[in-house]
Amino acid sequence: MNFLTGRQDNPTTPLARLGVALLCLVWLLAGAFGHDPWKTDDALHLGAAWNMDLDNWLVPRIAGDPWLVSPPLYHWLAALTGKLFGFLLPWHDGARMASVLSGAGLLIALHQTARRLHDPSTALAAPMLAIGTFGLLVPLHDALPAGAALAGFATALLGLAIWRDRPLAGGLIFGSGIGLSFLLGGLHNAALPLVTGLLLSIHPDWRRGSLLAWPVAAGIALLLALPWPWLLRQHSETLFDIWWTAELAGLFPYGSVSGNHFEQLAWASWPLLPLALWNLWLERRRLMQPQTMLPLVATLVALSAYISGAAQAQALLPALVPLALLAAAGASRLRRGAANAFDWFGMMTFTLLAALIWLGGIAMLTGEPARVAKNFSKPVPGFIPDVSVPIMLLAIAATVGWIAVMLRTPRSTWRAAARWSVGFTTAWILLVALWLPWIDYGKTYRSVSADFRAAIPKDTHCIARRGLGLAQRASLDYFDGIRTVPQARAKDCHFLIMQTTRGAAKDLAGWHLLMETSRPGDKSEHLRLYRR
């Protein structure tokens, strides 16, 4: 079946593969460009990449200060793509190409793994369902190493799928996935595929050939993972100890299971979780079959790690990778009533969502309806809407395409999953095309940085800080080269930037308040500039 047109033909045809590839590409590119670094993670990791250069590539830094929250592979890639695409895009947009490339790697690995475990049609469904998953939307579009690390986990699962037939090649790819998971996400992310592989070694399909695959996997994983920590230790034992302590704390998190874990799981894994559970129910007497055992074990390992710590969205991300494999195997096996309900829900949801996005976009541009326009102008005062003709044509084309998919997709076993992914992508494109400038206006620190730059003389070499967050420090450094030092080490500084709240006292002993600023519409976070 052609997943985008619904034609009953061979799913291995070039037309079907091209359609899914284009859909995934559009989803990856939409939202990755056209906006400034955003608070919090986007600004932090773009700031770390901005500080990477030939003389300072070993230690990630925020505004010149070491920031060792993860190994630096993502920041190396972002720095490289920022330079490579600098002739075409602003640096921060070019740097986010690292997220686009890692997202593409994730989708390709999912496709290849599903093809090894199932059939060509399931192989196309796996990446399609992934791009329709709520929890993967932001991590694969922001500058986020945790999202990029999913490509490493998916690569490791692909290696385990190949392992059964070709132990040497499988071990090589499996070890590469572990090494990439470490370099992109740290010890915690590397432990997930490693534990998955160890548990699967009990299964006869993976026990066979393990004497060849495991040494190869261990060798390539160590070859990729060890050089950076070794170099970091040679550079500074203090920085190495800081990083290693943080890694161990993340590897063995402490927390208790709460309702927040399950609430977040239900939301972020939609629609993967119900499809995966349905597939497991159908295979309940054949759970030991390799095509079910591999993603099931990986899911249980990732979910165990998730519920063992605090209910954080980033900790849940790895579980979505094997869940996509389980869901793809169950998507075409829904009973007619369930498939029709899923299809109807998707069409109604995304049609209504598209209409609301259009309503908001028109209200921003025209001021009518006035009540709707007020809801957009009040949170971000001073915003002047502007949408270019090409962007408007893109939004219209996406809407027409969605209507065509709804009207011209005939009944088939894959129709519900295909229309869900197309509808999700359509809504995302419309949101990016019509609302992105408005969102960007309220989430960027560009205006804050410009206010400080105008008030601080260019020859100022020492600026103190008090309570200034990492995201703010990264943004001030990126936009205008404003770097600060802790107040305890700022005896010779003539200026001080302090982050506070609106109602906090303004008087500061020994300092004179020059100005106060904030992001447009931000009622809680205020930044003040003082002169000694």
C-alpha positions as CSV (number, residue, x, y, z in Angstrom):
1,M,0.0,0.0,0.0
2,N,1.2,3.5,-0.7
3,F,1.1,5.1,2.7
4,L,0.3,8.7,1.5
5,T,-2.2,8.0,-1.3
6,G,-3.7,4.9,0.1
7,R,-3.4,3.0,-3.2
8,Q,-3.4,-0.7,-2.8
9,D,0.0,-1.5,-4.2
10,N,3.2,-3.0,-3.1
11,P,4.6,-1.1,-0.1
12,T,8.1,-1.7,-1.3
13,T,7.6,0.4,-4.5
14,P,9.8,3.5,-4.9
15,L,6.7,5.7,-4.8
16,A,5.7,4.5,-1.3
17,R,9.2,4.8,0.1
18,L,9.6,8.3,-1.5
19,G,6.3,9.4,0.0
20,V,7.3,8.4,3.5
21,A,10.8,9.8,3.2
22,L,9.4,13.2,2.1
23,L,6.9,13.2,4.9
24,C,9.7,12.5,7.4
25,L,12.0,15.1,5.9
26,V,9.3,17.8,6.0
27,W,8.6,16.9,9.6
28,L,12.3,17.1,10.6
29,L,12.9,20.4,8.8
30,A,9.8,22.2,10.0
31,G,10.5,24.1,13.2
32,A,14.3,23.5,13.2
33,F,14.9,26.9,11.5
34,G,13.6,30.4,11.7
35,H,13.9,31.2,15.4
36,D,16.4,32.3,17.9
37,P,17.8,30.1,20.7
38,W,15.0,29.5,23.1
39,K,15.0,29.2,26.9
40,T,16.1,26.8,28.3
41,D,17.7,23.7,26.7
42,D,17.9,25.1,23.2
43,A,19.8,28.2,24.4
44,L,22.1,26.1,26.7
45,H,23.3,23.6,24.1
46,L,23.5,26.2,21.3
47,G,25.5,28.3,23.7
48,A,27.9,25.4,24.4
49,A,28.3,24.7,20.7
50,W,28.9,28.4,20.1
51,N,31.9,28.2,22.5
52,M,33.4,25.3,20.6
53,D,36.4,26.1,18.4
54,L,39.8,24.6,17.5
55,D,41.4,25.9,20.7
56,N,38.5,24.9,22.9
57,W,36.9,21.7,21.7
58,L,37.5,19.3,24.6
59,V,35.3,21.0,27.3
60,P,31.8,22.2,26.7
61,R,31.4,25.8,28.0
62,I,28.7,28.3,28.7
63,A,29.9,31.9,28.1
64,G,33.5,30.7,28.7
65,D,32.8,28.7,31.9
66,P,33.0,24.8,31.9
67,W,29.6,23.1,31.6
68,L,30.0,19.3,31.8
69,V,26.5,17.9,31.7
70,S,27.2,15.4,28.9
71,P,30.0,14.3,26.5
72,P,30.4,16.9,23.7
73,L,29.6,15.0,20.5
74,Y,26.4,16.9,20.0
75,H,28.1,20.2,20.6
76,W,30.9,19.2,18.1
77,L,28.3,18.4,15.5
78,A,26.3,21.6,16.1
79,A,29.4,23.7,15.9
80,L,30.4,22.0,12.6
81,T,26.9,22.3,11.0
82,G,26.7,25.9,12.2
83,K,29.9,26.7,10.3
84,L,29.0,24.6,7.2
85,F,25.5,26.2,6.8
86,G,26.6,29.7,7.8
87,F,26.6,30.9,4.2
88,L,22.9,30.0,4.0
89,L,21.4,30.2,7.5
90,P,22.0,32.1,10.7
91,W,24.5,30.3,12.9
92,H,21.9,29.0,15.4
93,D,19.7,27.6,12.6
94,G,22.7,25.9,11.0
95,A,23.7,24.4,14.3
96,R,20.3,22.8,14.7
97,M,21.0,20.8,11.6
98,A,22.8,18.5,14.1
99,S,19.3,17.7,15.5
100,V,17.9,17.2,12.0
101,L,20.7,14.8,11.1
102,S,20.4,12.8,14.3
103,G,16.6,12.7,13.9
104,A,17.1,11.4,10.3
105,G,19.5,8.7,11.8
106,L,16.9,7.7,14.3
107,L,14.2,7.3,11.6
108,I,16.5,5.4,9.3
109,A,17.6,3.0,12.0
110,L,13.9,2.4,13.0
111,H,13.1,1.6,9.4
112,Q,15.9,-0.8,9.0
113,T,15.3,-2.5,12.3
114,A,11.6,-3.0,11.6
115,R,12.5,-4.4,8.2
116,R,14.8,-6.9,9.8
117,L,12.2,-7.9,12.3
118,H,9.0,-7.8,10.2
119,D,8.2,-6.8,6.6
120,P,8.6,-3.8,4.3
121,S,5.2,-2.3,5.1
122,T,6.0,-2.4,8.9
123,A,9.4,-0.9,8.1
124,L,7.7,2.1,6.6
125,A,5.2,2.4,9.4
126,A,7.8,2.6,12.2
127,P,9.3,6.0,11.2
128,M,5.8,7.3,10.2
129,L,4.5,6.5,13.7
130,A,7.6,8.0,15.3
131,I,7.0,11.4,13.6
132,G,3.4,11.3,14.9
133,T,4.4,10.8,18.5
134,F,3.8,13.7,20.9
135,G,6.9,13.1,23.0
136,L,9.4,13.2,20.1
137,L,8.3,16.5,18.6
138,V,10.3,19.0,20.7
139,P,13.4,16.9,21.4
140,L,14.1,16.3,17.8
141,H,13.6,19.9,16.8
142,D,15.4,21.7,19.6
143,A,19.2,21.6,20.2
144,L,19.0,18.7,22.6
145,P,21.6,15.9,23.0
146,A,19.1,13.7,24.7
147,G,17.1,13.7,21.5
148,A,20.1,13.1,19.4
149,A,21.1,10.2,21.7
150,L,18.0,8.3,20.5
151,A,19.8,7.8,17.2
152,G,22.5,5.9,19.2
153,F,19.9,3.7,20.9
154,A,18.1,3.0,17.6
155,T,21.5,2.1,16.0
156,A,22.2,-0.4,18.9
157,L,18.8,-2.0,18.4
158,L,19.5,-2.3,14.7
159,G,22.7,-4.1,15.5
160,L,20.8,-6.5,17.8
161,A,18.4,-7.2,15.0
162,I,21.2,-8.0,12.6
163,W,23.1,-10.0,15.2
164,R,20.9,-13.0,14.8
165,D,21.9,-13.7,11.2
166,R,25.3,-11.9,11.0
167,P,27.0,-11.8,14.4
168,L,30.0,-9.9,13.2
169,A,28.1,-7.1,11.5
170,G,25.5,-7.0,14.3
171,G,28.2,-6.7,16.9
172,L,29.9,-3.9,15.1
173,I,26.7,-1.9,14.7
174,F,25.5,-2.7,18.3
175,G,28.9,-1.5,19.7
176,S,28.7,1.6,17.5
177,G,25.2,2.4,18.9
178,I,26.5,2.0,22.5
179,G,29.5,4.3,21.7
180,L,27.3,6.9,20.1
181,S,24.8,6.8,22.9
182,F,27.6,7.5,25.4
183,L,29.1,10.4,23.3
184,L,25.6,11.9,22.8
185,G,24.0,11.3,26.1
186,G,26.4,9.9,28.7
187,L,26.7,6.8,30.7
188,H,22.9,6.5,31.4
189,N,22.1,6.4,27.7
190,A,24.9,3.9,26.9
191,A,23.7,1.6,29.7
192,L,20.3,1.1,28.2
193,P,21.4,-0.7,25.0
194,L,24.1,-2.5,26.9
195,V,21.6,-3.9,29.5
196,T,19.2,-4.8,26.6
197,G,22.0,-6.7,24.9
198,L,22.9,-8.6,28.1
199,L,19.4,-9.6,28.7
200,L,18.8,-10.8,25.2
201,S,22.0,-12.9,25.4
202,I,19.8,-15.4,27.3
203,H,17.7,-15.9,24.2
204,P,18.9,-18.7,21.9
205,D,18.8,-16.4,18.8
206,W,21.3,-14.0,20.4
207,R,23.3,-16.6,22.4
208,R,24.2,-18.1,19.0
209,G,27.2,-16.1,17.7
210,S,27.7,-14.2,20.9
211,L,31.3,-15.4,21.2
212,L,32.1,-13.4,18.1
213,A,29.6,-10.5,18.4
214,W,30.3,-9.5,22.0
215,P,34.1,-8.9,21.7
216,V,33.5,-6.9,18.5
217,A,30.8,-4.8,20.1
218,A,32.9,-4.2,23.3
219,G,35.9,-3.2,21.2
220,I,34.1,-0.7,19.0
221,A,32.1,0.7,21.9
222,L,35.3,1.3,24.0
223,L,37.1,2.7,20.9
224,L,34.4,5.3,20.5
225,A,33.7,6.1,24.2
226,L,37.1,6.1,26.0
227,P,39.2,8.8,24.1
228,W,37.2,11.8,25.3
229,P,37.1,10.9,29.1
230,W,40.8,10.1,28.9
231,L,41.7,13.4,27.2
232,L,39.5,15.2,29.7
233,R,41.3,13.6,32.6
234,Q,44.7,14.6,31.1
235,H,43.4,18.1,30.6
236,S,42.0,18.6,34.1
237,E,41.5,16.0,36.9
238,T,39.1,18.5,38.6
239,L,36.9,18.8,35.6
240,F,37.0,15.0,35.1
241,D,35.9,14.4,38.7
242,I,33.0,16.9,38.3
243,W,31.8,15.2,35.2
244,W,32.3,11.6,36.5
245,T,30.4,12.4,39.7
246,A,27.5,13.8,37.7
247,E,27.5,10.8,35.4
248,L,27.4,8.3,38.3
249,A,24.5,10.2,39.9
250,G,22.6,10.1,36.6
251,L,23.4,6.4,36.2
252,F,21.9,5.5,39.5
253,P,19.0,7.9,40.1
254,Y,16.9,7.8,43.2
255,G,13.2,8.4,43.1
256,S,9.8,6.9,43.7
257,V,7.1,5.9,41.3
258,S,4.3,8.5,41.2
259,G,1.3,9.3,39.1
260,N,3.4,11.9,37.2
261,H,5.4,9.0,35.7
262,F,2.3,7.4,34.2
263,E,0.7,10.7,33.2
264,Q,3.7,11.7,31.3
265,L,4.1,8.3,29.8
266,A,0.5,8.3,28.6
267,W,0.8,11.7,27.0
268,A,4.3,11.5,25.5
269,S,3.9,8.0,24.0
270,W,0.6,8.6,22.2
271,P,-0.2,6.9,19.9
272,L,2.6,4.4,20.3
273,L,1.6,2.9,23.7
274,P,-1.9,1.7,22.8
275,L,-0.7,0.2,19.5
276,A,2.2,-1.5,21.2
277,L,0.0,-2.9,23.9
278,W,-2.4,-4.2,21.3
279,N,0.5,-5.9,19.5
280,L,1.7,-7.5,22.7
281,W,-1.8,-8.8,23.4
282,L,-2.0,-10.4,19.9
283,E,1.5,-11.9,20.5
284,R,0.9,-12.9,24.1
285,R,1.6,-16.6,23.3
286,R,4.6,-15.8,21.2
287,L,6.5,-13.2,23.3
288,M,9.7,-15.2,22.9
289,Q,9.7,-14.7,19.2
290,P,12.7,-12.5,18.3
291,Q,10.6,-9.8,16.5
292,T,8.7,-9.2,19.7
293,M,11.3,-10.0,22.3
294,L,13.8,-7.4,21.1
295,P,11.6,-4.3,21.3
296,L,9.9,-5.7,24.4
297,V,13.1,-6.1,26.4
298,A,14.4,-2.7,25.2
299,T,11.1,-1.1,26.3
300,L,11.1,-2.7,29.7
301,V,14.8,-1.6,30.3
302,A,14.1,2.0,29.2
303,L,10.9,2.2,31.3
304,S,12.6,0.8,34.3
305,A,15.3,3.4,34.1
306,Y,12.6,6.1,33.6
307,I,10.5,5.2,36.7
308,S,13.6,4.8,38.9
309,G,14.2,8.5,38.9
310,A,12.2,11.7,38.8
311,A,9.4,12.0,36.3
312,Q,11.4,13.9,33.6
313,A,10.5,14.1,30.0
314,Q,14.1,13.5,28.8
315,A,14.3,10.3,30.8
316,L,11.3,8.9,29.0
317,L,12.6,9.5,25.5
318,P,14.6,6.2,25.0
319,A,11.5,4.1,25.7
320,L,9.8,5.7,22.7
321,V,12.3,4.1,20.3
322,P,11.4,0.4,20.9
323,L,7.8,1.4,21.5
324,A,7.7,2.6,17.9
325,L,8.8,-0.9,16.8
326,L,6.1,-2.6,18.8
327,A,3.5,-0.1,17.6
328,A,4.4,-0.5,14.0
329,A,3.8,-4.2,14.2
330,G,0.4,-3.7,15.7
331,A,-0.9,-0.7,13.6
332,S,-2.0,-2.9,10.7
333,R,-3.7,-5.5,13.0
334,L,-6.3,-3.3,14.6
335,R,-9.8,-4.6,14.5
336,R,-12.1,-2.7,12.2
337,G,-13.9,-0.8,14.9
338,A,-10.7,0.2,16.7
339,A,-9.0,1.2,13.4
340,N,-12.1,3.3,12.4
341,A,-12.1,5.0,15.8
342,F,-8.4,5.8,15.6
343,D,-8.8,7.1,12.1
344,W,-11.8,9.2,13.0
345,F,-10.1,10.6,16.1
346,G,-7.1,11.6,14.1
347,M,-9.0,13.3,11.4
348,M,-11.2,15.2,13.8
349,T,-8.3,16.2,16.1
350,F,-6.0,17.5,13.4
351,T,-8.7,19.1,11.3
352,L,-9.9,21.0,14.4
353,L,-6.3,21.8,15.4
354,A,-5.6,23.1,11.9
355,A,-8.7,25.3,12.0
356,L,-7.7,26.8,15.3
357,I,-4.1,27.5,14.1
358,W,-5.5,29.2,11.0
359,L,-7.9,31.2,13.2
360,G,-5.1,32.3,15.5
361,G,-2.8,33.2,12.5
362,I,-5.5,35.3,10.8
363,A,-6.3,37.0,14.1
364,M,-2.7,38.0,14.6
365,L,-2.4,39.4,11.1
366,T,-5.7,41.2,10.8
367,G,-6.8,41.9,14.4
368,E,-10.1,40.0,13.8
369,P,-11.7,38.4,15.6
370,A,-10.7,41.0,18.2
371,R,-11.1,38.7,21.2
372,V,-8.8,36.0,19.6
373,A,-6.3,38.7,18.6
374,K,-6.2,40.0,22.1
375,N,-5.3,36.6,23.4
376,F,-2.2,36.7,21.3
377,S,-1.2,40.4,21.8
378,K,-1.6,40.4,25.6
379,P,1.1,37.7,26.5
380,V,3.7,39.3,24.2
381,P,3.1,43.1,24.1
382,G,4.8,44.9,21.2
383,F,4.8,41.9,18.8
384,I,4.2,43.0,15.2
385,P,3.0,40.0,13.1
386,D,4.4,39.5,9.7
387,V,4.1,36.4,7.4
388,S,5.8,36.3,4.0
389,V,4.0,35.2,0.9
390,P,6.0,32.0,0.4
391,I,5.3,31.0,4.0
392,M,1.6,31.7,3.5
393,L,1.6,29.6,0.3
394,L,3.3,26.8,2.2
395,A,0.5,26.9,4.9
396,I,-2.2,26.8,2.2
397,A,-0.5,23.9,0.4
398,A,-0.2,21.9,3.6
399,T,-3.9,22.5,4.4
400,V,-5.0,21.5,0.9
401,G,-2.8,18.4,1.1
402,W,-4.4,17.4,4.4
403,I,-7.9,17.8,2.9
404,A,-6.9,15.7,-0.1
405,V,-5.5,12.9,2.1
406,M,-8.7,12.8,4.1
407,L,-10.9,12.7,1.0
408,R,-8.9,10.4,-1.3
409,T,-7.4,7.8,1.1
410,P,-9.3,4.5,0.5
411,R,-9.9,2.0,3.2
412,S,-6.9,-0.2,4.1
413,T,-5.2,-1.7,7.1
414,W,-2.7,1.2,7.3
415,R,-5.0,4.1,6.6
416,A,-5.5,5.2,10.2
417,A,-1.7,5.2,11.0
418,A,-0.9,7.0,7.7
419,R,-3.5,9.7,8.1
420,W,-2.5,10.2,11.8
421,S,1.1,11.0,10.7
422,V,0.1,13.2,7.9
423,G,-2.4,15.1,10.1
424,F,0.2,15.5,12.8
425,T,2.8,16.8,10.3
426,T,0.2,19.2,8.8
427,A,-0.6,20.7,12.1
428,W,3.1,21.1,12.9
429,I,3.8,22.8,9.6
430,L,0.8,25.2,10.1
431,L,2.0,26.0,13.7
432,V,5.5,26.8,12.4
433,A,4.3,28.8,9.4
434,L,1.7,30.9,11.2
435,W,2.7,31.1,14.8
436,L,6.5,30.7,14.9
437,P,7.3,34.5,14.9
438,W,4.9,35.0,17.8
439,I,6.4,32.2,19.8
440,D,9.9,33.3,19.0
441,Y,9.2,36.9,20.1
442,G,8.3,35.7,23.6
443,K,11.0,33.0,24.1
444,T,14.1,34.7,22.8
445,Y,16.5,36.9,24.9
446,R,17.6,38.9,21.8
447,S,15.9,42.1,23.0
448,V,17.2,41.7,26.6
449,S,20.7,41.3,25.3
450,A,20.3,44.3,23.1
451,D,19.1,46.4,26.0
452,F,22.2,45.5,28.0
453,R,24.6,46.0,25.1
454,A,23.3,49.5,24.6
455,A,23.8,50.4,28.2
456,I,27.2,48.8,28.8
457,P,30.2,50.6,27.2
458,K,32.0,48.4,24.6
459,D,35.3,48.7,26.4
460,T,33.9,47.1,29.6
461,H,35.9,43.9,30.4
462,C,34.4,42.9,33.7
463,I,30.7,42.4,34.4
464,A,29.6,40.7,37.6
465,R,26.5,38.5,37.9
466,R,24.1,37.5,40.7
467,G,21.5,34.8,40.3
468,L,21.9,34.9,36.5
469,G,20.7,31.6,35.0
470,L,22.7,29.5,32.5
471,A,20.3,30.0,29.7
472,Q,20.4,33.8,30.2
473,R,24.3,33.7,30.3
474,A,24.4,31.6,27.1
475,S,22.0,34.0,25.3
476,L,23.8,37.2,26.4
477,D,27.1,35.7,25.2
478,Y,25.7,34.5,21.9
479,F,23.8,37.6,20.9
480,D,26.2,40.3,22.0
481,G,29.3,38.7,23.5
482,I,28.3,39.7,27.1
483,R,30.1,37.5,29.6
484,T,29.9,37.7,33.3
485,V,31.8,36.5,36.3
486,P,30.5,35.4,39.8
487,Q,30.1,38.4,42.1
488,A,32.6,36.8,44.6
489,R,35.3,37.2,41.9
490,A,34.2,40.6,40.7
491,K,35.9,43.1,42.9
492,D,37.1,45.1,40.0
493,C,33.9,45.0,38.0
494,H,32.0,48.2,37.5
495,F,28.7,46.6,36.3
496,L,26.5,43.9,37.7
497,I,23.7,41.9,36.0
498,M,21.2,40.4,38.4
499,Q,18.3,38.1,37.7
500,T,15.4,38.6,40.1
501,T,11.6,38.9,40.2
502,R,9.4,41.9,39.5
503,G,8.5,42.7,43.1
504,A,12.0,42.2,44.5
505,A,13.7,45.2,46.2
506,K,15.7,47.3,43.8
507,D,18.2,48.8,46.2
508,L,21.6,47.0,46.3
509,A,24.3,48.2,48.6
510,G,27.2,49.7,46.7
511,W,25.4,49.6,43.4
512,H,23.2,52.1,41.4
513,L,20.3,50.7,39.3
514,L,20.7,51.6,35.6
515,M,17.9,49.7,34.0
516,E,15.5,46.7,34.3
517,T,14.4,44.5,31.4
518,S,12.8,41.2,30.6
519,R,11.6,39.1,27.8
520,P,8.3,40.5,26.3
521,G,5.4,39.5,28.5
522,D,7.5,37.7,31.1
523,K,6.0,38.6,34.5
524,S,8.2,36.5,36.7
525,E,11.8,36.9,35.4
526,H,13.4,40.3,35.4
527,L,17.0,41.2,34.8
528,R,18.6,44.3,36.2
529,L,21.8,46.2,35.3
530,Y,23.7,48.0,38.1
531,R,26.7,50.2,38.1
532,R,29.1,50.3,41.0
